[in-house]
Amino acid sequence: MSTDITTFIDVTARMEELGCAYPRAGIALLPVNFANASAADLLQASESATVKKLLKEADIPVDDILVPGRRPMYIKNKSADWAAPILFVTAAFYSQNPSAISVALNIIGNYATDFLRGRSHEGDEAKLDIVVETKGRTSFKKISYSGPADGIMGLDSVVRRVLDD
């Protein structure tokens, strides 16, 4: 299991460059190549629709950042691992709904655990990136997790620590 925290690009500037809408009220799902692709070449993780549906069913708001009609193509993960879309959490959303992050990660972790449980592959891993906006949109941090699916549920403390720094 590994959890790495790194500095991420300026998400605000990148969204403006791509013509995206900044999330207003919820968690956003970023394309997997958000940091370096053109608007026409953005790719969404194949699990994005599932994660979005799971979060909405739990009354966790999910914001679309892309203009309707400009949906990125889906990229299928061909390994035995489970790869989630990139979650983007704004400081405003976290400050208004601190428990929503914990709930979201529990839902995603439970889904990934169930998904991998029925597989016969030893050592299957879940992979999840969370991009967190620090207060005042001054910097962005990326939390990259790779490990057992049930480890996703413990990432809320990492998100909290990054936001509180």
BALOBA-1460 file (C-alpha; in Angstrom, 3 decimals):
// residues 165
<rec num="1" residu="m" x="0.000" y="0.000" z="0.000"/>
<rec num="2" residu="s" x="1.293" y="3.460" z="-0.812"/>
<rec num="3" residu="t" x="-0.049" y="6.949" z="-0.346"/>
<rec num="4" residu="d" x="1.909" y="9.803" z="-1.906"/>
<rec num="5" residu="i" x="1.206" y="13.510" z="-1.582"/>
<rec num="6" residu="t" x="2.578" y="15.756" z="-4.311"/>
<rec num="7" residu="t" x="2.054" y="19.280" z="-5.574"/>
<rec num="8" residu="f" x="-0.423" y="19.412" z="-8.448"/>
<rec num="9" residu="i" x="-0.926" y="21.931" z="-11.243"/>
<rec num="10" residu="d" x="-3.070" y="25.046" z="-10.782"/>
<rec num="11" residu="v" x="-6.485" y="23.491" z="-11.353"/>
<rec num="12" residu="t" x="-8.219" y="26.867" z="-11.647"/>
<rec num="13" residu="a" x="-5.953" y="28.004" z="-14.466"/>
<rec num="14" residu="r" x="-6.148" y="24.610" z="-16.183"/>
<rec num="15" residu="m" x="-9.952" y="24.636" z="-16.086"/>
<rec num="16" residu="e" x="-9.996" y="28.084" z="-17.633"/>
<rec num="17" residu="e" x="-7.571" y="26.915" z="-20.326"/>
<rec num="18" residu="l" x="-9.783" y="23.904" z="-21.146"/>
<rec num="19" residu="g" x="-13.062" y="25.837" z="-20.970"/>
<rec num="20" residu="c" x="-14.260" y="23.908" z="-17.935"/>
<rec num="21" residu="a" x="-16.566" y="25.119" z="-15.185"/>
<rec num="22" residu="y" x="-15.089" y="25.321" z="-11.691"/>
<rec num="23" residu="p" x="-17.023" y="23.092" z="-9.240"/>
<rec num="24" residu="r" x="-19.488" y="25.059" z="-7.140"/>
<rec num="25" residu="a" x="-21.187" y="22.692" z="-4.774"/>
<rec num="26" residu="g" x="-19.610" y="19.288" z="-4.806"/>
<rec num="27" residu="i" x="-16.906" y="16.847" z="-5.677"/>
<rec num="28" residu="a" x="-15.804" y="16.880" z="-9.307"/>
<rec num="29" residu="l" x="-14.426" y="13.981" z="-11.333"/>
<rec num="30" residu="l" x="-11.412" y="15.021" z="-13.362"/>
<rec num="31" residu="p" x="-10.338" y="13.316" z="-16.580"/>
<rec num="32" residu="v" x="-7.337" y="11.043" z="-16.047"/>
<rec num="33" residu="n" x="-5.153" y="13.179" z="-18.308"/>
<rec num="34" residu="f" x="-6.482" y="16.509" z="-17.030"/>
<rec num="35" residu="a" x="-3.023" y="17.912" z="-16.312"/>
<rec num="36" residu="n" x="-1.624" y="17.652" z="-19.821"/>
<rec num="37" residu="a" x="-4.205" y="16.917" z="-22.555"/>
<rec num="38" residu="s" x="-6.003" y="19.263" z="-24.891"/>
<rec num="39" residu="a" x="-9.755" y="19.645" z="-24.417"/>
<rec num="40" residu="a" x="-10.382" y="17.342" z="-27.389"/>
<rec num="41" residu="d" x="-8.099" y="14.612" z="-26.008"/>
<rec num="42" residu="l" x="-9.412" y="14.335" z="-22.443"/>
<rec num="43" residu="l" x="-10.028" y="10.791" z="-21.215"/>
<rec num="44" residu="q" x="-12.325" y="9.738" z="-18.386"/>
<rec num="45" residu="a" x="-11.756" y="6.608" z="-16.288"/>
<rec num="46" residu="s" x="-14.229" y="3.863" z="-17.143"/>
<rec num="47" residu="e" x="-15.422" y="3.792" z="-13.510"/>
<rec num="48" residu="s" x="-16.420" y="7.483" z="-13.606"/>
<rec num="49" residu="a" x="-20.093" y="6.884" z="-14.354"/>
<rec num="50" residu="t" x="-20.325" y="4.293" z="-11.561"/>
<rec num="51" residu="v" x="-18.594" y="6.516" z="-9.007"/>
<rec num="52" residu="k" x="-20.762" y="9.475" z="-9.984"/>
<rec num="53" residu="k" x="-23.917" y="7.389" z="-9.593"/>
<rec num="54" residu="l" x="-22.819" y="5.997" z="-6.209"/>
<rec num="55" residu="l" x="-22.084" y="9.473" z="-4.865"/>
<rec num="56" residu="k" x="-25.362" y="10.928" z="-6.129"/>
<rec num="57" residu="e" x="-27.306" y="8.041" z="-4.552"/>
<rec num="58" residu="a" x="-25.674" y="8.982" z="-1.231"/>
<rec num="59" residu="d" x="-26.731" y="12.641" z="-1.707"/>
<rec num="60" residu="i" x="-23.155" y="13.785" z="-2.196"/>
<rec num="61" residu="p" x="-23.161" y="16.498" z="-4.846"/>
<rec num="62" residu="v" x="-21.057" y="15.813" z="-7.904"/>
<rec num="63" residu="d" x="-20.284" y="18.749" z="-10.169"/>
<rec num="64" residu="d" x="-19.683" y="18.411" z="-13.884"/>
<rec num="65" residu="i" x="-16.734" y="20.491" z="-14.989"/>
<rec num="66" residu="l" x="-17.195" y="19.919" z="-18.708"/>
<rec num="67" residu="v" x="-19.657" y="21.716" z="-20.918"/>
<rec num="68" residu="p" x="-22.588" y="19.456" z="-21.853"/>
<rec num="69" residu="g" x="-21.956" y="17.872" z="-25.214"/>
<rec num="70" residu="r" x="-18.187" y="17.845" z="-24.653"/>
<rec num="71" residu="r" x="-17.869" y="14.539" z="-22.870"/>
<rec num="72" residu="p" x="-14.447" y="12.922" z="-22.876"/>
<rec num="73" residu="m" x="-13.980" y="9.432" z="-24.198"/>
<rec num="74" residu="y" x="-13.743" y="6.651" z="-21.620"/>
<rec num="75" residu="i" x="-10.512" y="4.782" z="-21.126"/>
<rec num="76" residu="k" x="-10.828" y="1.149" z="-20.107"/>
<rec num="77" residu="n" x="-8.455" y="-0.207" z="-17.501"/>
<rec num="78" residu="k" x="-7.187" y="-3.528" z="-18.860"/>
<rec num="79" residu="s" x="-5.277" y="-4.588" z="-15.760"/>
<rec num="80" residu="a" x="-6.678" y="-6.601" z="-12.890"/>
<rec num="81" residu="d" x="-6.573" y="-3.514" z="-10.664"/>
<rec num="82" residu="w" x="-9.516" y="-1.195" z="-10.039"/>
<rec num="83" residu="a" x="-8.814" y="2.394" z="-11.119"/>
<rec num="84" residu="a" x="-11.072" y="5.209" z="-9.966"/>
<rec num="85" residu="p" x="-11.503" y="8.590" z="-11.598"/>
<rec num="86" residu="i" x="-9.597" y="11.524" z="-10.113"/>
<rec num="87" residu="l" x="-11.652" y="13.141" z="-7.363"/>
<rec num="88" residu="f" x="-11.341" y="16.908" z="-7.031"/>
<rec num="89" residu="v" x="-12.274" y="18.451" z="-3.702"/>
<rec num="90" residu="t" x="-12.444" y="22.215" z="-3.303"/>
<rec num="91" residu="a" x="-11.625" y="23.858" z="0.010"/>
<rec num="92" residu="a" x="-15.099" y="25.469" z="0.019"/>
<rec num="93" residu="f" x="-16.875" y="22.131" z="-0.381"/>
<rec num="94" residu="y" x="-14.767" y="20.573" z="2.362"/>
<rec num="95" residu="s" x="-15.369" y="23.457" z="4.782"/>
<rec num="96" residu="q" x="-19.137" y="23.274" z="4.193"/>
<rec num="97" residu="n" x="-19.346" y="19.453" z="4.227"/>
<rec num="98" residu="p" x="-16.341" y="17.936" z="6.039"/>
<rec num="99" residu="s" x="-18.102" y="14.632" z="6.651"/>
<rec num="100" residu="a" x="-19.050" y="14.281" z="2.953"/>
<rec num="101" residu="i" x="-15.460" y="13.366" z="2.053"/>
<rec num="102" residu="s" x="-15.441" y="10.541" z="4.590"/>
<rec num="103" residu="v" x="-18.809" y="9.286" z="3.331"/>
<rec num="104" residu="a" x="-17.676" y="9.491" z="-0.302"/>
<rec num="105" residu="l" x="-14.458" y="7.574" z="0.381"/>
<rec num="106" residu="n" x="-16.354" y="4.908" z="2.341"/>
<rec num="107" residu="i" x="-18.791" y="4.445" z="-0.533"/>
<rec num="108" residu="i" x="-15.999" y="4.252" z="-3.111"/>
<rec num="109" residu="g" x="-13.920" y="1.940" z="-0.904"/>
<rec num="110" residu="n" x="-16.859" y="-0.411" z="-0.293"/>
<rec num="111" residu="y" x="-17.645" y="-0.545" z="-4.007"/>
<rec num="112" residu="a" x="-14.016" y="-1.260" z="-4.929"/>
<rec num="113" residu="t" x="-13.768" y="-3.929" z="-2.209"/>
<rec num="114" residu="d" x="-16.886" y="-5.674" z="-3.524"/>
<rec num="115" residu="f" x="-15.663" y="-5.317" z="-7.110"/>
<rec num="116" residu="l" x="-12.312" y="-6.938" z="-6.353"/>
<rec num="117" residu="r" x="-13.658" y="-9.548" z="-3.925"/>
<rec num="118" residu="g" x="-15.040" y="-11.803" z="-6.619"/>
<rec num="119" residu="r" x="-11.844" y="-11.751" z="-8.665"/>
<rec num="120" residu="s" x="-9.370" y="-14.582" z="-8.675"/>
<rec num="121" residu="h" x="-6.296" y="-12.383" z="-9.107"/>
<rec num="122" residu="e" x="-3.972" y="-12.262" z="-6.122"/>
<rec num="123" residu="g" x="-2.694" y="-8.837" z="-5.221"/>
<rec num="124" residu="d" x="-5.370" y="-6.835" z="-7.046"/>
<rec num="125" residu="e" x="-5.124" y="-3.201" z="-6.057"/>
<rec num="126" residu="a" x="-7.369" y="-0.191" z="-6.043"/>
<rec num="127" residu="k" x="-5.951" y="3.066" z="-7.372"/>
<rec num="128" residu="l" x="-7.352" y="6.469" z="-6.551"/>
<rec num="129" residu="d" x="-6.082" y="10.025" z="-6.958"/>
<rec num="130" residu="i" x="-7.609" y="12.878" z="-5.010"/>
<rec num="131" residu="v" x="-6.752" y="16.456" z="-5.923"/>
<rec num="132" residu="v" x="-7.348" y="18.851" z="-3.047"/>
<rec num="133" residu="e" x="-7.544" y="22.614" z="-3.245"/>
<rec num="134" residu="t" x="-5.899" y="24.393" z="-0.352"/>
<rec num="135" residu="k" x="-7.536" y="27.415" z="1.192"/>
<rec num="136" residu="g" x="-7.773" y="30.398" z="-1.117"/>
<rec num="137" residu="r" x="-7.016" y="28.425" z="-4.296"/>
<rec num="138" residu="t" x="-3.343" y="29.122" z="-3.754"/>
<rec num="139" residu="s" x="-2.110" y="25.588" z="-4.296"/>
<rec num="140" residu="f" x="-3.323" y="22.130" z="-5.125"/>
<rec num="141" residu="k" x="-2.132" y="18.808" z="-3.740"/>
<rec num="142" residu="k" x="-2.578" y="15.360" z="-5.244"/>
<rec num="143" residu="i" x="-3.015" y="12.354" z="-2.988"/>
<rec num="144" residu="s" x="-2.237" y="9.153" z="-4.891"/>
<rec num="145" residu="y" x="-3.324" y="5.883" z="-3.322"/>
<rec num="146" residu="s" x="-2.512" y="2.383" z="-4.501"/>
<rec num="147" residu="g" x="-3.264" y="-0.641" z="-2.353"/>
<rec num="148" residu="p" x="-6.062" y="-2.768" z="-0.958"/>
<rec num="149" residu="a" x="-9.506" y="-1.406" z="-1.781"/>
<rec num="150" residu="d" x="-10.492" y="-1.128" z="1.865"/>
<rec num="151" residu="g" x="-7.598" y="1.304" z="2.370"/>
<rec num="152" residu="i" x="-9.551" y="3.925" z="0.425"/>
<rec num="153" residu="m" x="-11.809" y="4.329" z="3.437"/>
<rec num="154" residu="g" x="-8.899" y="5.573" z="5.542"/>
<rec num="155" residu="l" x="-7.909" y="8.335" z="3.121"/>
<rec num="156" residu="d" x="-10.240" y="10.863" z="4.743"/>
<rec num="157" residu="s" x="-7.629" y="11.511" z="7.442"/>
<rec num="158" residu="v" x="-5.014" y="12.169" z="4.724"/>
<rec num="159" residu="v" x="-7.370" y="14.582" z="2.944"/>
<rec num="160" residu="r" x="-8.092" y="16.348" z="6.241"/>
<rec num="161" residu="r" x="-4.381" y="16.645" z="7.016"/>
<rec num="162" residu="v" x="-3.630" y="18.109" z="3.565"/>
<rec num="163" residu="l" x="-6.494" y="20.598" z="3.877"/>
<rec num="164" residu="d" x="-5.490" y="21.638" z="7.382"/>
<rec num="165" residu="d" x="-1.843" y="22.310" z="6.448"/>
